[in-house]
Amino acid sequence: MNEKFDYLQDNYSSMMIRSFLPLIGQKIGVAGSLLQLAFQNHRLQDAMSKLAQQIFNKVSDGVEFLSDKLDRNKKENGSEE
């Protein structure tokens, strides 16, 4: 499972581009084609990957914070009884 997760982290930007950009290209024609070309740029893919990684880290931090807070509340409520 870790290998699949690593693969997803390494390749999600290109997977996203392949999934959504054909739909955009069909709906907006030339502009969609230009977007497709722009997103095929490796530098742009790397930048998107870094941004998504930062967002993923922030979301993970938030989930961990909420989990810790819920555990703390559960322990406080359990010890009062």
N, C-alpha and C positions, 0 to 999 in steps of 0.2 A: 504494500500500500504506500509506503514511503517513496518507493521508486516512481509510482504513478503520480504522486503529489509533486515530486521534484520535476517530473516531466511536464506536468501542468504549469508549474511556476515558470519553467524555462520557456514554454511555448504558447502561453495563453494569449499573448498579444497577436501572434500570427494566426492563431485559431480564431480569435475574435474578428480579426480583419476578414478572414475567409468566410466567416459566418454571416456577418452583417453587411459588409460592403457590396456584395452582389445585389442585395436587396435595395440598398441606397442607389446603386448605379442604375437599376431598372426603373426606379421612380424618378430620378432627376437627371438622367441622361449624361450630358457632357460633364457637368459638375461632379456627378458620381464617379465618372471615369477618372477625372482629375484627382479626386479623393483617393481612389484606389491606387493610383500611381504614387501619390504622396505617402500613403501608408505602407507601400512596399519598400520604402526607404529604410535601410537598416538603422541609420542614426535615429530616425523618428521612432522606430520600433523599440530601440533601446531606451529612449527617453520615456516612452509610454510604459515600458516594463518597469523602469525605476519608479515612476509615479504610482503605478498600480501596486508595487511592492510597498511603498510608503503608506498608501491607503490601507493595504492589507495589514500592515503592522499596527496602524492606529486602530483599526477595527478589532484586531486581536487584543490589543491593550484594553480597549473598552469592554470587550466581552469578559476578559480576565478580571477587570475591576468589578464589574457587576456580579460575577460569580463569587468573588471574595466577599463582597458586601452582603450578598444573599446568605452565604455560609455564616458570616459573622452575625447577621440578624437571627438566623436559625439557632445558632448556639446561644445567643442572648435570650431568646424566647424559650428555649428548652431548659436553660439553667434556672429560669424564674419559676418554673412549675414545680 
